[in-house]
Amino acid sequence: DTEVTQTPKHLVMGMTNKKSLKCEQHMGHRAMYWYKQKAKKPPELMFVYSYEKLSINESVPSRFSPECPNSSLLNLHLHALQPEDSALYLCASSQPTGGRNQPQHFGDGTRLSIL
Amino acid sequence: DAKTTQPNSMESNEEEPVHLPCNHSTISGTDYIHWYRQLPSQGPEYVIHGLTSNVNNRMASLAIAEDRKSSTLILHRATLRDAAVYYCILRYNYGQNFVFGPGTRLSVLP
């Protein structure tokens, strides 16, 4: 069982819809991440939050809007998505480290389909 | 940015050891080498990481070359459950950026 919980597991939405993906962890981690993974490709980093503040945005289009309301919760708000945004969206958490030796813990993702 | 190269795919027989190689010739002195794996329909799972010395844990061993330009993930006895995509990753920047390479798809034959 994963310690990072993502909901929903599957989401189908139209291009004009607004929806949100949710990620929750209770490991006391203060860094949280959103990744996008297309079929048979590796995950690609989208956003990083450290101590509830956005620290990395990998030039992600504004139709994706992240939010970190508290240290346990990470949301990804979706609006006016395109069919090419269909993918598996993964959330991860870790200790916000100055060192590079902290592993990330991943959820099992939300599979998003845009009609 | 330091990058990694791995074979696209490998096969192993069940209960035999598996050596998964990774080349990282442009690694910097303070880059940690991380290995993750992704089983079908799951998120990536941390396997092991190291800096210079070889590392062992309950899942695997990590052998790091003396010049740190390559490393090998060792699964001592492959099981069917070990069939996954294995990613070798160098952590650079200030511990937050995390770039997955294409990974090695491991098949385990019964």
Backbone of each chain as ProteinMPNN parsed JSONL, in Angstrom:
{"seq_chain_A": "DTEVTQTPKHLVMGMTNKKSLKCEQHMGHRAMYWYKQKAKKPPELMFVYSYEKLSINESVPSRFSPECPNSSLLNLHLHALQPEDSALYLCASSQPTGGRNQPQHFGDGTRLSIL", "coords_chain_A": {"N_chain_A": [[0.831, -1.197, 0.0], [0.507, 2.214, -0.857], [1.914, 5.154, 0.638], [1.278, 7.615, -0.15], [-1.557, 9.097, -1.175], [-3.697, 9.296, -3.896], [-6.419, 10.896, -5.445], [-9.039, 11.42, -7.863], [-8.742, 7.924, -8.921], [-9.168, 7.495, -11.585], [-10.102, 9.703, -14.201], [-12.292, 11.243, -16.379], [-12.75, 13.837, -18.587], [-14.228, 16.651, -20.264], [-13.039, 19.083, -22.655], [-13.825, 21.581, -21.838], [-14.334, 21.445, -19.201], [-13.851, 21.926, -15.617], [-11.771, 20.548, -13.265], [-10.306, 18.872, -10.397], [-7.314, 17.354, -9.184], [-6.294, 15.387, -6.44], [-3.932, 15.018, -3.791], [-2.536, 13.363, -1.036], [-0.555, 13.091, 1.886], [0.769, 11.672, 4.878], [3.221, 11.562, 6.089], [4.735, 13.481, 7.169], [6.297, 14.823, 5.39], [7.763, 17.643, 3.757], [8.075, 18.458, 1.19], [6.515, 18.384, -1.918], [5.396, 16.969, -5.02], [4.391, 17.189, -8.44], [4.029, 15.076, -11.231], [3.911, 14.284, -14.716], [3.004, 11.58, -16.747], [3.25, 10.082, -19.794], [2.061, 7.385, -21.866], [4.218, 4.604, -21.824], [6.438, 6.166, -21.426], [8.919, 7.914, -19.413], [8.234, 9.408, -16.161], [7.625, 12.951, -16.038], [8.736, 15.836, -14.488], [6.578, 18.316, -13.158], [5.764, 20.292, -11.209], [7.125, 21.56, -8.106], [6.686, 21.753, -4.673], [7.855, 23.281, -1.755], [7.829, 23.379, 1.65], [5.19, 24.298, 1.482], [5.323, 26.226, -0.447], [5.57, 27.198, -3.85], [8.272, 26.02, -5.598], [9.479, 25.057, -7.883], [8.525, 25.311, -11.22], [8.083, 23.697, -14.062], [7.829, 25.126, -16.56], [5.125, 24.729, -17.147], [1.966, 24.698, -18.826], [-0.561, 27.214, -18.231], [-3.062, 26.177, -17.895], [-2.896, 24.179, -16.119], [-2.988, 24.294, -12.698], [-1.366, 24.414, -9.763], [-1.789, 23.776, -6.225], [-1.067, 24.118, -2.798], [-2.466, 23.623, -0.02], [-1.89, 22.904, 2.628], [0.634, 21.238, 4.63], [0.194, 18.573, 4.157], [-1.306, 18.176, 1.946], [-1.854, 18.32, -1.555], [-2.956, 19.841, -4.455], [-4.076, 19.695, -7.868], [-5.321, 21.773, -10.106], [-7.426, 21.731, -12.888], [-8.14, 23.051, -16.059], [-9.752, 23.743, -19.072], [-8.389, 21.799, -20.628], [-6.41, 20.014, -23.08], [-6.638, 17.404, -25.578], [-4.089, 16.194, -25.724], [-3.204, 16.333, -23.164], [-3.995, 14.14, -21.862], [-3.021, 11.626, -19.703], [-1.054, 9.885, -17.187], [-1.097, 11.188, -13.997], [1.123, 11.823, -11.532], [1.769, 12.027, -8.073], [4.161, 12.936, -5.615], [6.126, 12.777, -2.6], [8.573, 14.064, -0.298], [11.235, 14.486, 2.106], [12.142, 17.862, 2.411], [15.001, 18.519, 1.182], [18.283, 19.786, 1.606], [20.317, 18.272, 0.871], [20.869, 15.638, -1.54], [19.838, 13.204, -1.05], [17.433, 12.186, -0.303], [14.801, 9.993, -0.61], [11.99, 9.883, -2.852], [8.511, 9.43, -2.346], [5.984, 7.916, -4.051], [2.602, 8.275, -5.207], [0.02, 6.19, -6.697], [-1.081, 7.424, -8.814], [-3.287, 9.415, -10.934], [-5.273, 8.552, -13.575], [-5.857, 10.323, -16.355], [-8.186, 11.26, -18.771], [-8.893, 13.118, -21.602], [-11.612, 14.232, -23.339]], "CA_chain_A": [[0.0, 0.0, 0.0], [1.289, 3.418, -0.945], [1.673, 6.112, 1.71], [0.801, 8.814, -0.816], [-2.88, 8.748, -1.696], [-4.173, 10.186, -4.947], [-7.807, 10.726, -5.862], [-9.54, 10.073, -8.105], [-7.817, 7.036, -9.642], [-9.44, 7.712, -13.002], [-10.914, 10.896, -14.45], [-12.584, 11.573, -17.774], [-13.335, 15.173, -18.613], [-14.254, 17.358, -21.532], [-12.061, 20.172, -22.75], [-14.32, 22.804, -21.199], [-14.586, 21.191, -17.781], [-12.876, 22.232, -14.566], [-11.687, 19.473, -12.287], [-9.098, 18.924, -9.57], [-6.694, 16.133, -8.686], [-5.915, 15.568, -5.037], [-2.846, 14.164, -3.303], [-2.424, 13.504, 0.413], [0.45, 12.265, 2.56], [0.843, 11.916, 6.316], [4.544, 11.133, 6.529], [5.476, 14.629, 7.664], [7.154, 15.378, 4.348], [7.469, 19.044, 3.477], [8.208, 18.704, -0.244], [5.555, 17.597, -2.69], [5.721, 17.054, -6.443], [3.496, 16.673, -9.476], [4.653, 14.587, -12.449], [3.039, 13.817, -15.799], [3.602, 10.425, -17.427], [2.566, 9.565, -20.971], [2.2, 5.935, -21.996], [5.525, 4.042, -22.173], [7.464, 7.189, -21.245], [9.202, 8.15, -17.994], [7.564, 10.585, -15.576], [8.239, 14.265, -16.239], [8.421, 16.743, -13.391], [5.787, 19.509, -13.497], [5.826, 21.288, -10.131], [7.646, 21.175, -6.807], [6.38, 22.607, -3.532], [8.694, 23.073, -0.589], [7.218, 24.13, 2.756], [3.941, 24.846, 0.985], [5.549, 27.28, -1.44], [5.985, 26.695, -5.15], [9.7, 26.274, -5.789], [9.834, 24.728, -9.27], [7.479, 25.164, -12.228], [8.827, 23.331, -15.256], [7.21, 25.729, -17.755], [3.864, 24.028, -17.383], [0.922, 25.625, -19.272], [-1.375, 27.759, -17.144], [-4.295, 25.4, -17.701], [-2.615, 23.385, -14.92], [-2.762, 25.223, -11.604], [-1.16, 23.659, -8.525], [-2.107, 24.434, -4.959], [-0.641, 23.339, -1.636], [-3.157, 24.291, 1.087], [-1.17, 22.647, 3.875], [1.809, 20.39, 4.412], [-0.194, 17.199, 3.839], [-2.226, 18.15, 0.82], [-1.44, 18.954, -2.798], [-3.994, 19.765, -5.468], [-3.768, 20.152, -9.219], [-6.558, 22.232, -10.707], [-7.372, 21.543, -14.336], [-9.153, 23.858, -16.747], [-9.555, 23.905, -20.516], [-7.309, 20.919, -21.062], [-6.377, 19.545, -24.456], [-6.515, 15.929, -25.649], [-2.716, 15.743, -25.476], [-2.965, 16.323, -21.722], [-4.351, 12.806, -21.349], [-1.788, 11.022, -19.172], [-1.069, 9.521, -15.771], [-0.539, 12.275, -13.19], [1.69, 11.235, -10.321], [2.161, 12.893, -6.964], [5.21, 12.36, -4.779], [6.526, 13.616, -1.468], [9.86, 13.725, 0.31], [11.759, 15.525, 2.981], [12.717, 18.932, 1.595], [16.363, 18.386, 1.611], [19.359, 20.482, 0.945], [21.086, 17.201, 0.261], [20.171, 14.976, -2.652], [19.779, 11.799, -0.713], [16.139, 11.85, 0.243], [13.967, 9.356, -1.626], [10.625, 10.35, -3.041], [7.464, 8.434, -2.22], [5.008, 8.205, -5.092], [1.291, 7.663, -5.264], [-0.21, 5.369, -7.88], [-1.467, 8.287, -9.914], [-4.626, 9.586, -11.493], [-5.251, 8.419, -15.036], [-6.725, 11.384, -16.872], [-8.52, 11.198, -20.206], [-9.567, 14.329, -22.071], [-12.415, 13.916, -24.526]], "C_chain_A": [[0.869, 1.251, 0.0], [0.928, 4.354, 0.201], [1.262, 7.458, 1.16], [-0.487, 8.433, -1.535], [-3.337, 9.778, -2.714], [-5.613, 9.844, -5.289], [-8.161, 11.775, -6.91], [-8.494, 9.205, -8.786], [-7.966, 7.216, -11.156], [-10.317, 8.957, -13.132], [-11.053, 11.095, -15.955], [-13.247, 12.931, -17.776], [-13.295, 15.754, -20.017], [-13.302, 18.539, -21.489], [-12.532, 21.445, -22.076], [-14.543, 22.64, -19.701], [-13.494, 21.77, -16.896], [-12.923, 21.103, -13.56], [-10.411, 19.649, -11.481], [-8.629, 17.528, -9.228], [-6.191, 16.414, -7.272], [-4.846, 14.569, -4.646], [-2.681, 14.424, -1.81], [-1.335, 12.584, 0.95], [0.495, 12.655, 4.029], [2.153, 11.389, 6.878], [5.356, 12.296, 7.085], [6.431, 15.233, 6.655], [6.754, 16.814, 4.04], [7.757, 19.423, 2.039], [7.231, 17.794, -0.971], [5.697, 17.955, -4.156], [4.54, 16.576, -7.286], [4.334, 16.276, -10.694], [3.544, 14.227, -13.438], [3.747, 12.651, -16.485], [2.717, 9.98, -18.578], [2.886, 8.074, -21.098], [3.601, 5.558, -22.501], [6.646, 5.084, -22.163], [7.766, 7.344, -19.763], [8.405, 9.336, -17.472], [8.362, 11.856, -15.848], [7.787, 15.201, -15.126], [7.641, 17.949, -13.905], [6.028, 20.615, -12.465], [6.473, 20.674, -8.888], [7.207, 22.225, -5.793], [7.316, 22.237, -2.392], [8.167, 23.975, 0.517], [6.027, 24.947, 2.268], [4.116, 25.996, 0.002], [6.055, 26.668, -2.736], [7.451, 27.048, -5.382], [10.159, 25.949, -7.211], [8.557, 24.617, -10.089], [8.21, 24.914, -13.529], [8.113, 23.814, -16.526], [5.922, 25.016, -18.145], [2.802, 25.04, -17.821], [-0.013, 26.017, -18.137], [-2.703, 27.039, -16.973], [-4.137, 24.381, -16.572], [-2.255, 24.358, -13.802], [-2.581, 24.442, -10.308], [-1.53, 24.489, -7.308], [-1.665, 23.532, -3.827], [-1.246, 23.99, -0.394], [-2.513, 24.067, 2.45], [-0.095, 21.598, 3.601], [1.458, 18.966, 4.004], [-0.92, 17.069, 2.512], [-1.664, 18.907, -0.385], [-2.551, 18.751, -3.818], [-3.435, 20.185, -6.82], [-5.092, 20.484, -9.882], [-6.402, 22.256, -12.222], [-8.484, 22.353, -14.999], [-8.776, 23.991, -18.218], [-8.401, 23.056, -21.031], [-7.496, 20.477, -22.507], [-6.258, 18.017, -24.483], [-5.105, 15.426, -25.359], [-2.34, 15.774, -23.993], [-3.393, 15.007, -21.079], [-3.066, 12.085, -20.95], [-2.064, 10.506, -17.766], [-0.402, 10.656, -14.997], [-0.15, 11.696, -11.826], [2.041, 12.316, -9.319], [3.248, 12.176, -6.171], [5.501, 13.312, -3.626], [7.884, 13.156, -0.973], [10.18, 14.755, 1.375], [12.352, 16.603, 2.088], [14.175, 19.084, 1.959], [17.28, 19.361, 0.901], [20.261, 19.466, 0.3], [20.253, 16.481, -0.781], [19.938, 13.509, -2.331], [18.459, 11.398, -0.097], [15.273, 11.212, -0.84], [12.592, 10.002, -1.7], [9.676, 9.16, -2.914], [6.343, 8.825, -3.177], [3.657, 7.583, -4.786], [1.159, 6.841, -6.54], [-0.838, 6.153, -9.029], [-2.948, 8.384, -10.181], [-4.497, 9.482, -13.0], [-6.304, 9.345, -15.618], [-6.934, 11.209, -18.369], [-9.318, 12.434, -20.564], [-10.309, 14.0, -23.362], [-12.465, 15.103, -25.481]], "O_chain_A": [[1.839, 1.347, 0.752], [-0.206, 4.358, 0.68], [0.927, 8.36, 1.928], [-0.496, 7.553, -2.396], [-3.363, 10.977, -2.435], [-5.985, 8.677, -5.408], [-7.65, 12.894, -6.864], [-7.449, 9.714, -9.191], [-6.995, 7.098, -11.904], [-11.163, 9.227, -12.28], [-10.07, 11.112, -16.695], [-14.209, 13.154, -17.041], [-12.449, 15.4, -20.838], [-12.825, 18.94, -20.427], [-11.714, 22.311, -21.768], [-14.903, 23.596, -19.014], [-12.384, 22.062, -17.343], [-13.99, 20.745, -13.061], [-9.548, 20.459, -11.822], [-9.437, 16.625, -9.009], [-5.734, 17.512, -6.954], [-4.846, 13.425, -5.103], [-2.685, 15.575, -1.372], [-1.21, 11.438, 0.519], [0.287, 13.815, 4.383], [2.203, 10.846, 7.982], [6.525, 12.131, 7.433], [7.277, 16.055, 7.006], [5.573, 17.163, 4.057], [7.692, 20.603, 1.695], [7.131, 16.601, -0.685], [6.064, 19.076, -4.507], [3.795, 15.68, -6.891], [5.215, 17.015, -11.133], [2.415, 13.914, -13.06], [4.942, 12.724, -16.771], [1.58, 9.555, -18.374], [3.85, 7.576, -20.517], [4.096, 6.123, -23.476], [7.676, 4.904, -22.813], [6.952, 6.945, -18.93], [7.951, 10.174, -18.251], [9.593, 11.847, -15.884], [6.593, 15.335, -14.861], [7.978, 18.532, -14.935], [6.439, 21.724, -12.807], [6.391, 19.471, -8.643], [7.339, 23.426, -6.026], [7.542, 21.063, -2.098], [8.07, 25.19, 0.344], [5.88, 26.124, 2.598], [3.144, 26.669, -0.34], [6.864, 25.739, -2.726], [7.828, 28.219, -5.366], [11.14, 26.522, -7.685], [7.62, 23.917, -9.703], [8.882, 25.804, -14.049], [7.831, 23.033, -17.435], [5.672, 24.742, -19.318], [2.732, 26.131, -17.256], [-0.229, 25.248, -17.2], [-3.404, 27.276, -15.989], [-5.118, 23.79, -16.12], [-1.325, 25.152, -13.941], [-3.543, 23.863, -9.802], [-1.578, 25.718, -7.352], [-1.862, 22.318, -3.882], [-0.597, 24.831, 0.229], [-2.579, 24.931, 3.325], [0.058, 21.132, 2.472], [2.329, 18.222, 3.553], [-1.123, 15.96, 2.016], [-1.082, 19.983, -0.25], [-3.026, 17.634, -4.022], [-2.456, 20.926, -6.905], [-5.887, 19.595, -10.185], [-5.401, 22.728, -12.762], [-9.629, 22.337, -14.547], [-7.637, 24.309, -18.559], [-7.545, 23.535, -21.776], [-8.587, 20.559, -23.07], [-5.821, 17.413, -23.504], [-4.943, 14.34, -24.803], [-1.273, 15.293, -23.614], [-3.173, 14.792, -19.887], [-2.142, 11.949, -21.752], [-3.161, 10.668, -17.229], [0.726, 11.042, -15.305], [-0.978, 11.162, -11.088], [2.545, 13.38, -9.677], [3.248, 10.949, -6.074], [5.164, 14.495, -3.675], [8.294, 12.017, -1.195], [9.486, 15.761, 1.522], [13.007, 16.282, 1.096], [14.515, 19.723, 2.954], [17.069, 19.708, -0.261], [20.905, 19.754, -0.709], [19.047, 16.708, -0.879], [19.852, 12.674, -3.231], [18.376, 10.365, 0.568], [15.035, 11.827, -1.88], [12.105, 10.586, -0.732], [9.994, 8.041, -3.317], [5.82, 9.938, -3.113], [3.57, 6.51, -4.189], [2.074, 6.802, -7.363], [-1.094, 5.596, -10.096], [-3.747, 7.564, -9.728], [-3.728, 10.21, -13.628], [-7.501, 9.163, -15.392], [-5.983, 11.031, -19.13], [-10.305, 12.758, -19.904], [-9.715, 13.553, -24.344], [-13.096, 15.022, -26.535]]}, "seq_chain_B": "DAKTTQPNSMESNEEEPVHLPCNHSTISGTDYIHWYRQLPSQGPEYVIHGLTSNVNNRMASLAIAEDRKSSTLILHRATLRDAAVYYCILRYNYGQNFVFGPGTRLSVLP", "coords_chain_B": {"N_chain_B": [[23.518, 19.42, -17.634], [23.779, 16.443, -15.814], [23.352, 13.269, -17.288], [21.796, 10.038, -17.678], [22.352, 6.795, -19.102], [20.764, 3.842, -20.095], [20.218, 0.34, -20.842], [17.541, -0.447, -23.119], [15.926, -2.677, -22.614], [15.884, -5.73, -20.706], [16.279, -9.22, -19.989], [15.573, -11.776, -17.616], [15.963, -14.873, -15.889], [13.772, -16.414, -13.57], [14.645, -16.438, -10.126], [17.31, -16.106, -10.584], [20.313, -14.047, -10.436], [20.244, -10.552, -11.273], [21.756, -8.041, -13.145], [21.635, -4.721, -13.552], [22.695, -2.252, -15.635], [23.962, 1.164, -15.56], [24.998, 4.074, -17.12], [26.708, 7.064, -16.399], [28.413, 9.284, -17.292], [28.913, 11.994, -17.04], [28.576, 12.711, -14.449], [28.483, 14.725, -11.506], [30.55, 15.656, -8.679], [28.982, 15.673, -6.369], [26.587, 14.519, -6.954], [23.999, 12.304, -6.197], [23.282, 8.867, -6.812], [20.354, 7.451, -7.741], [17.979, 4.786, -7.709], [14.94, 3.772, -9.014], [11.911, 1.883, -9.409], [9.209, 0.941, -11.532], [6.346, -0.718, -11.356], [3.835, -2.365, -13.327], [0.949, -0.39, -13.755], [1.34, 1.087, -11.446], [2.731, 3.693, -9.298], [6.119, 5.036, -9.426], [8.629, 3.374, -7.453], [10.823, 3.674, -4.798], [14.064, 2.264, -4.803], [16.896, 2.116, -4.143], [19.749, 4.092, -3.154], [22.895, 5.852, -3.599], [26.163, 7.338, -3.002], [29.074, 7.188, -3.195], [30.11, 4.801, -2.129], [29.457, 1.249, -2.266], [26.151, -0.001, -1.767], [23.732, -1.676, 0.221], [20.461, -2.98, 0.596], [17.269, -4.29, 1.727], [16.021, -4.783, -0.638], [17.792, -4.663, -2.824], [21.156, -4.399, -4.213], [23.576, -1.851, -4.702], [26.114, -1.183, -6.844], [28.797, 0.894, -7.282], [30.932, 2.332, -9.589], [34.456, 2.966, -9.291], [35.287, 5.404, -10.401], [32.888, 6.597, -10.526], [31.423, 6.847, -12.854], [29.72, 5.008, -13.761], [27.173, 2.696, -12.716], [25.683, -0.176, -11.104], [22.72, -1.864, -10.609], [21.822, -4.468, -8.548], [19.844, -7.237, -8.406], [19.374, -9.84, -6.336], [18.079, -12.336, -6.427], [15.948, -12.797, -8.817], [12.454, -12.343, -8.957], [9.134, -13.023, -10.208], [7.693, -10.828, -9.551], [9.471, -8.799, -9.74], [9.491, -7.836, -12.272], [9.528, -4.987, -14.119], [9.884, -1.46, -14.948], [13.014, -0.097, -14.632], [14.57, 2.675, -13.293], [17.386, 4.717, -13.46], [18.685, 7.433, -11.796], [20.099, 10.644, -11.539], [20.477, 12.864, -8.946], [20.415, 16.208, -9.121], [20.963, 19.784, -8.854], [19.449, 21.551, -6.138], [18.566, 19.312, -4.633], [15.892, 19.043, -5.334], [15.029, 18.987, -7.991], [14.367, 16.418, -10.346], [15.075, 14.094, -12.59], [13.896, 11.699, -14.682], [15.345, 9.145, -16.627], [14.965, 7.173, -19.673], [14.863, 4.515, -18.751], [15.111, 0.933, -17.973], [13.415, -1.807, -19.166], [12.616, -4.578, -17.438], [12.189, -7.955, -17.902], [11.045, -10.917, -16.407], [11.481, -14.276, -16.582], [9.639, -17.256, -16.065]], "CA_chain_B": [[22.898, 18.522, -16.655], [24.253, 15.079, -15.945], [22.312, 12.368, -17.765], [22.071, 8.608, -17.543], [21.951, 5.917, -20.196], [20.478, 2.476, -19.676], [19.655, -0.472, -21.936], [16.087, -0.339, -23.195], [15.257, -3.838, -22.03], [16.688, -6.888, -20.303], [15.52, -10.399, -19.571], [16.219, -12.607, -16.62], [15.2, -16.028, -15.433], [13.365, -16.361, -12.17], [15.57, -16.945, -9.102], [18.7, -15.827, -10.934], [20.664, -12.643, -10.192], [20.1, -9.614, -12.385], [22.624, -6.864, -13.045], [21.096, -3.659, -14.405], [23.735, -1.227, -15.705], [23.624, 2.56, -15.823], [26.151, 4.934, -17.367], [26.495, 8.479, -16.075], [29.802, 9.736, -17.439], [29.058, 13.419, -16.711], [28.152, 12.891, -13.065], [29.299, 15.657, -10.74], [31.061, 15.072, -7.453], [28.009, 15.582, -5.284], [25.342, 13.892, -7.424], [23.649, 10.976, -5.707], [22.713, 7.944, -7.798], [19.126, 6.858, -7.227], [17.274, 3.81, -8.538], [13.525, 3.56, -8.76], [11.296, 0.991, -10.359], [7.783, 1.164, -11.709], [5.604, -1.899, -11.729], [2.664, -2.02, -14.136], [-0.209, 0.253, -13.116], [1.696, 1.672, -10.163], [3.7, 4.768, -9.338], [7.49, 4.599, -9.162], [8.937, 2.909, -6.099], [12.237, 3.827, -4.464], [14.787, 0.999, -4.604], [18.156, 2.275, -3.426], [20.556, 5.191, -3.647], [24.234, 5.918, -3.033], [27.013, 8.439, -3.468], [30.357, 6.664, -3.643], [30.314, 3.417, -1.693], [28.41, 0.285, -2.578], [25.058, 0.049, -0.801], [22.833, -2.831, 0.233], [19.263, -2.948, 1.421], [16.519, -5.538, 1.625], [15.522, -4.975, -2.002], [18.807, -4.76, -3.86], [22.472, -3.833, -3.944], [24.033, -0.865, -5.675], [27.565, -1.179, -7.001], [29.191, 2.144, -7.933], [32.3, 2.276, -10.078], [35.373, 3.822, -8.533], [35.262, 6.743, -10.984], [31.471, 7.007, -10.426], [30.823, 7.096, -14.163], [28.711, 3.981, -14.011], [26.713, 1.959, -11.54], [24.921, -1.383, -11.417], [21.735, -2.321, -9.634], [21.86, -5.922, -8.497], [18.772, -7.979, -7.748], [20.118, -11.07, -6.061], [17.286, -13.458, -6.924], [14.784, -12.172, -9.449], [11.145, -12.993, -8.889], [8.204, -12.511, -11.22], [7.243, -9.513, -9.095], [10.493, -7.795, -10.057], [9.3, -7.348, -13.64], [9.188, -3.568, -13.987], [10.834, -0.542, -15.579], [13.977, 0.364, -13.63], [15.112, 3.983, -13.646], [18.593, 5.206, -12.801], [18.477, 8.878, -11.772], [21.05, 11.459, -10.79], [19.821, 14.016, -8.324], [21.232, 17.405, -9.192], [20.393, 20.999, -8.26], [19.457, 21.554, -4.677], [17.806, 18.212, -4.056], [14.472, 19.021, -5.647], [14.793, 18.554, -9.353], [14.417, 14.956, -10.406], [14.867, 13.821, -14.006], [13.9, 10.29, -15.03], [15.728, 8.733, -17.97], [14.007, 6.246, -20.28], [14.746, 3.315, -17.945], [15.274, -0.417, -18.519], [12.271, -2.684, -18.911], [13.084, -5.908, -17.048], [11.248, -9.078, -17.966], [11.497, -12.076, -15.634], [10.882, -15.471, -17.166], [9.508, -18.342, -15.075]], "C_chain_B": [[23.384, 17.101, -16.897], [23.101, 14.17, -16.346], [22.759, 10.932, -17.584], [21.665, 7.89, -18.8], [21.831, 4.504, -19.664], [20.033, 1.669, -20.886], [18.137, -0.376, -21.922], [15.394, -1.485, -22.484], [16.272, -4.904, -21.668], [15.751, -8.002, -19.894], [16.3, -11.158, -18.518], [15.332, -13.809, -16.355], [14.901, -15.883, -13.951], [14.407, -17.026, -11.284], [17.037, -16.809, -9.495], [19.03, -14.371, -10.631], [20.525, -11.817, -11.469], [21.004, -8.415, -12.115], [22.137, -5.822, -14.054], [22.111, -2.515, -14.451], [23.184, 0.172, -15.962], [24.929, 3.341, -16.025], [25.806, 6.385, -17.08], [27.856, 9.158, -16.099], [29.998, 11.2, -17.058], [28.607, 13.722, -15.284], [29.071, 13.888, -12.356], [29.611, 15.052, -9.374], [30.05, 14.878, -6.342], [26.668, 15.032, -5.749], [25.169, 12.523, -6.779], [23.046, 10.156, -6.862], [21.52, 7.253, -7.142], [18.61, 5.83, -8.225], [15.834, 3.702, -8.059], [13.032, 2.503, -9.739], [9.804, 1.269, -10.403], [7.149, -0.117, -12.212], [4.38, -1.475, -12.54], [1.535, -1.462, -13.285], [0.089, 0.799, -11.724], [2.605, 2.884, -10.373], [5.103, 4.235, -9.106], [7.714, 4.302, -7.684], [10.433, 3.05, -5.888], [12.874, 2.452, -4.247], [16.01, 1.206, -3.723], [18.837, 3.538, -3.926], [21.923, 5.167, -2.978], [25.025, 7.07, -3.62], [28.33, 7.897, -4.016], [30.517, 5.179, -3.311], [29.171, 2.529, -2.155], [27.396, 0.257, -1.43], [24.224, -1.223, -0.916], [21.592, -2.498, 1.039], [18.473, -4.216, 1.142], [16.07, -5.813, 0.195], [16.63, -5.327, -2.977], [20.156, -4.309, -3.337], [22.81, -2.86, -5.056], [25.552, -0.875, -5.674], [27.933, 0.05, -7.826], [30.65, 2.033, -8.338], [33.166, 3.27, -9.34], [35.387, 5.251, -9.078], [33.863, 7.347, -11.017], [30.825, 7.281, -11.778], [29.841, 6.015, -14.564], [28.317, 3.335, -12.69], [25.885, 0.764, -12.009], [23.978, -1.691, -10.27], [21.703, -3.831, -9.699], [20.643, -6.431, -7.718], [19.301, -9.385, -7.554], [19.396, -12.327, -6.532], [16.0, -12.894, -7.514], [13.535, -13.013, -9.228], [10.253, -12.382, -9.96], [7.749, -11.102, -10.855], [8.248, -8.397, -9.396], [10.39, -7.283, -11.484], [8.754, -5.915, -13.588], [10.116, -2.76, -14.891], [11.712, 0.023, -14.462], [14.639, 1.655, -14.123], [16.333, 4.296, -12.793], [18.551, 6.732, -12.907], [19.605, 9.543, -10.992], [20.312, 12.655, -10.214], [20.79, 15.191, -8.362], [20.421, 18.604, -8.735], [20.318, 20.824, -6.743], [18.47, 20.544, -4.133], [16.348, 18.167, -4.44], [14.19, 18.565, -7.061], [15.081, 17.064, -9.493], [14.075, 14.549, -11.824], [14.983, 12.322, -14.247], [14.461, 10.121, -16.448], [14.722, 7.746, -18.501], [13.847, 4.936, -19.518], [14.992, 2.034, -18.71], [14.044, -1.234, -18.143], [12.797, -4.086, -18.656], [11.947, -6.904, -17.151], [11.854, -10.242, -17.198], [10.736, -13.293, -16.118], [10.797, -16.582, -16.125], [10.343, -19.562, -15.446]], "O_chain_B": [[23.4, 16.617, -18.029], [22.0, 14.284, -15.809], [23.937, 10.648, -17.366], [20.742, 8.315, -19.495], [22.668, 4.031, -18.895], [19.525, 2.236, -21.854], [17.52, -0.24, -20.865], [14.378, -1.28, -21.82], [17.362, -4.976, -22.236], [14.603, -7.777, -19.509], [17.531, -11.18, -18.529], [14.12, -13.771, -16.567], [15.679, -15.308, -13.19], [14.981, -18.053, -11.648], [17.913, -17.34, -8.812], [18.126, -13.538, -10.574], [20.67, -12.323, -12.582], [21.018, -7.855, -11.019], [22.223, -6.03, -15.264], [22.365, -1.873, -13.432], [22.092, 0.341, -16.504], [25.842, 3.271, -15.201], [24.745, 6.873, -17.47], [28.384, 9.556, -15.061], [31.123, 11.616, -16.781], [28.294, 14.867, -14.958], [30.282, 13.897, -12.578], [29.006, 14.06, -8.969], [30.228, 14.025, -5.473], [25.697, 15.079, -4.994], [26.075, 11.69, -6.81], [22.394, 10.695, -7.757], [21.656, 6.567, -6.13], [18.781, 5.982, -9.434], [15.557, 3.561, -6.868], [13.657, 2.258, -10.771], [9.217, 1.766, -9.443], [7.382, -0.544, -13.343], [3.942, -0.329, -12.438], [1.211, -2.001, -12.227], [-0.823, 0.953, -10.912], [3.168, 3.085, -11.449], [5.269, 3.107, -8.642], [7.087, 4.887, -6.801], [11.224, 2.593, -6.713], [12.296, 1.587, -3.588], [16.154, 0.558, -2.686], [18.528, 4.008, -5.02], [22.102, 4.547, -1.93], [24.617, 7.694, -4.599], [28.659, 8.127, -5.18], [31.005, 4.402, -4.132], [28.061, 2.999, -2.402], [27.75, 0.467, -0.269], [24.037, -1.769, -2.004], [21.673, -1.807, 2.054], [18.931, -5.104, 0.422], [15.769, -6.956, -0.149], [16.451, -6.175, -3.852], [20.293, -3.895, -2.186], [22.387, -3.025, -6.201], [26.194, -0.615, -4.657], [27.439, 0.227, -8.94], [31.503, 1.681, -7.523], [32.685, 4.281, -8.83], [35.486, 6.206, -8.307], [33.676, 8.472, -11.481], [29.763, 7.901, -11.829], [29.198, 6.114, -15.609], [29.032, 3.421, -11.691], [25.446, 0.705, -13.158], [24.387, -1.768, -9.112], [21.574, -4.412, -10.776], [20.444, -6.105, -6.548], [19.643, -10.053, -8.53], [20.034, -13.276, -6.987], [15.071, -12.554, -6.78], [13.572, -14.241, -9.306], [10.583, -11.35, -10.545], [7.458, -10.286, -11.73], [7.923, -7.212, -9.318], [11.133, -6.379, -11.866], [7.661, -5.672, -13.077], [11.021, -3.31, -15.519], [11.209, 0.555, -13.472], [15.189, 1.71, -15.222], [16.311, 4.158, -11.57], [18.397, 7.266, -14.006], [20.011, 9.07, -9.931], [19.608, 13.367, -10.929], [21.841, 15.172, -7.722], [19.292, 18.442, -8.272], [21.057, 20.03, -6.16], [17.64, 20.865, -3.283], [15.612, 17.327, -3.921], [13.225, 17.842, -7.307], [15.957, 16.529, -8.813], [12.917, 14.643, -12.232], [16.047, 11.738, -14.039], [14.095, 10.866, -17.358], [13.709, 7.495, -17.847], [12.8, 4.297, -19.621], [15.074, 2.036, -19.938], [13.68, -1.341, -16.972], [13.36, -4.714, -19.552], [10.881, -6.719, -16.563], [13.046, -10.52, -17.326], [9.507, -13.336, -16.072], [11.753, -16.828, -15.39], [10.342, -20.556, -14.719]]}, "name": "protein", "num_of_chains": 2, "seq": "DTEVTQTPKHLVMGMTNKKSLKCEQHMGHRAMYWYKQKAKKPPELMFVYSYEKLSINESVPSRFSPECPNSSLLNLHLHALQPEDSALYLCASSQPTGGRNQPQHFGDGTRLSILDAKTTQPNSMESNEEEPVHLPCNHSTISGTDYIHWYRQLPSQGPEYVIHGLTSNVNNRMASLAIAEDRKSSTLILHRATLRDAAVYYCILRYNYGQNFVFGPGTRLSVLP"}
